Amino acid sequence: MRPTKADLEAARDRLIPDVLPADGEPLRVLFSGINPGLYSAATGHHFARPGNRFWPALHRSGFTDRLLHPSEQDLLPGYGLGITNLAPRATARADELTGEELREGGRRLTALVERHRPAYLAVCGVTAYRTAFGRPGAEIGPQDETFGPARLWILPNPSGLNASWQPDRLAAEFARLREAAGAVRTTSGRARRSPRTSC
């Protein structure tokens, strides 16, 4: 059921849990959104707003063997994937966040990466990344610097409002990351194969 207008208003400032593997389990890619929108906070599911292209891009790029619904987010650790956010507070628009919230989120993200040690950290939103980490010149794609133990990749914001990144182009950038992440081993030394799940 779609959230009502009242549901969305009630979700303002709500937090939603990260999607992460158990401690010690391999993590190929940790995706970080900017912060939850009200629709995601109302449902408790990341990238849940209709029109967000995250889940289609994840499937079309080959990260998942079928299109997952946001309500199936807890299947992601089985693919060696996880989701977090730079800032945990839900807002109607990302520009409601303060620079300090993003910088504090960057410190929180650093601790999360140290704990779960993904092969790649993929930040979905170059503008937020620039603010959170003081990297005004950062561009979409792989970065020369690492993020603690993780390689770093900046992805476009998958919001449907990001008109410069249409679905095909967005999926192609996700696929570049998938190919790179498939070529590395997790810190446990085990390559991670995606499970086959039924439709």
C-alpha positions in Angstrom: 0.0 0.0 0.0 1.3 3.4 -0.9 1.9 5.8 2.0 -0.6 8.6 2.4 0.3 12.2 2.7 -0.1 11.9 6.4 2.2 8.9 6.5 4.8 10.9 4.6 4.7 13.8 6.9 4.9 11.5 10.0 8.1 10.0 8.5 10.0 13.2 8.5 13.3 12.8 10.5 12.7 9.1 10.9 15.6 6.7 10.6 15.7 3.5 8.7 18.1 0.6 9.4 21.1 -0.1 7.2 21.1 -3.3 5.1 24.3 -5.1 6.1 25.7 -8.6 6.2 26.5 -10.2 9.6 29.9 -9.2 11.0 32.6 -11.1 9.2 30.5 -12.0 6.2 31.9 -10.8 2.8 30.6 -7.5 1.4 31.5 -6.7 -2.3 29.8 -3.3 -2.5 28.3 -1.1 0.1 26.0 1.4 -1.6 25.5 4.7 0.3 22.6 7.0 -0.6 22.5 10.6 0.5 19.7 10.2 3.0 16.2 8.6 3.1 13.4 10.4 1.4 10.0 10.5 3.2 8.6 7.7 1.0 11.5 5.4 2.0 11.2 6.4 5.7 7.4 5.7 5.6 7.9 2.2 4.1 11.2 1.4 5.9 12.8 0.5 2.5 15.8 2.1 0.9 15.3 3.8 -2.6 11.6 3.0 -2.3 10.0 6.0 -4.0 8.3 5.0 -7.3 10.5 6.4 -10.1 13.8 5.9 -8.3 16.1 3.9 -10.6 18.3 2.2 -8.0 16.7 -1.2 -8.0 16.3 -1.4 -11.9 19.9 -0.3 -12.3 21.0 -2.9 -9.8 19.3 -5.6 -11.9 20.1 -4.3 -15.4 23.8 -4.0 -14.5 23.9 -7.7 -13.4 24.3 -7.2 -9.6 21.0 -9.1 -9.1 19.6 -11.9 -11.2 16.1 -10.4 -11.1 14.5 -7.1 -10.3 14.1 -6.8 -6.6 11.3 -4.8 -5.0 12.5 -2.4 -2.3 10.6 -4.6 0.3 13.1 -7.4 -0.6 16.1 -5.3 0.4 17.1 -7.9 3.1 18.1 -10.2 0.3 21.0 -8.0 -0.7 23.6 -9.4 1.7 23.1 -12.7 0.0 24.5 -11.0 -3.2 27.4 -9.5 -1.2 25.7 -6.1 -1.2 24.6 -3.6 1.4 22.9 -0.2 1.7 23.5 2.7 4.1 23.1 6.5 3.9 25.4 9.4 4.3 22.9 11.1 6.6 20.4 9.0 8.4 17.6 11.6 8.9 14.7 11.4 6.4 13.8 14.6 4.6 11.5 15.6 1.7 14.6 16.8 -0.3 18.3 16.2 0.1 18.9 19.9 0.1 17.3 20.1 3.5 20.4 18.6 5.0 23.1 20.8 6.4 26.7 20.6 5.4 27.5 19.6 9.0 25.0 16.7 8.8 26.7 15.5 5.7 30.2 15.8 7.2 29.0 14.0 10.3 27.6 11.3 8.0 30.9 11.0 6.4 32.5 10.2 9.8 29.8 7.7 10.5 30.3 6.1 7.1 34.1 5.8 7.7 33.4 3.8 10.9 30.9 1.6 9.1 33.4 0.8 6.3 36.1 0.0 8.9 33.8 -2.4 10.6 32.3 -4.2 7.5 35.3 -3.8 5.1 33.5 -3.8 1.8 35.6 -4.3 -1.4 33.9 -1.1 -2.7 32.1 1.8 -1.2 29.7 3.3 -3.9 28.3 6.7 -3.0 25.1 7.5 -4.9 25.3 11.3 -5.4 28.4 13.2 -6.4 27.3 16.6 -5.0 26.7 15.1 -1.5 30.0 13.3 -1.7 31.8 16.6 -2.5 30.3 18.3 0.5 30.6 15.4 3.0 34.3 14.8 2.2 35.6 18.2 1.1 36.3 16.9 -2.5 34.9 19.7 -4.7 36.5 18.3 -7.8 35.2 14.7 -7.5 33.5 13.2 -10.6 31.4 10.2 -11.3 33.3 6.9 -11.5 36.2 5.2 -9.8 38.3 7.3 -7.5 42.1 7.2 -7.2 41.8 7.4 -3.4 40.6 4.6 -1.2 38.1 4.9 1.6 39.8 3.1 4.5 40.0 -0.5 3.4 37.5 0.0 0.5 38.0 1.1 -3.1 35.8 4.1 -3.8 33.3 4.7 -6.6 31.0 7.6 -7.1 27.7 6.8 -8.8 25.0 9.2 -10.0 22.1 9.9 -7.8 19.5 7.3 -9.0 16.5 9.6 -8.3 14.1 10.0 -11.1 14.7 13.7 -10.8 18.2 13.3 -12.0 17.4 13.9 -15.7 21.0 13.9 -16.9 21.3 10.2 -16.0 18.6 8.2 -17.9 18.1 4.5 -17.1 20.4 3.1 -19.8 23.3 5.4 -18.9 22.7 4.8 -15.2 22.7 1.0 -15.6 25.9 1.2 -17.6 27.7 3.0 -14.8 26.4 0.5 -12.3 27.7 -2.3 -14.6 31.2 -0.7 -14.7 31.2 -0.9 -10.9 29.9 -4.5 -11.0 32.7 -5.6 -13.3 35.3 -3.9 -11.1 33.8 -5.4 -7.9 33.7 -8.9 -9.6 37.4 -8.7 -10.1 38.4 -8.4 -6.5 38.1 -10.7 -3.5 36.6 -9.7 -0.2 38.9 -9.2 2.8 38.0 -12.7 4.0 39.8 -14.0 0.9 36.7 -15.7 -0.5 35.1 -14.7 -3.8 31.4 -14.1 -3.4 28.9 -15.6 -5.9 25.5 -14.2 -6.2 22.8 -16.7 -5.3 20.1 -17.7 -7.7 16.7 -16.8 -6.5 13.3 -17.7 -8.0 11.1 -15.1 -9.5 
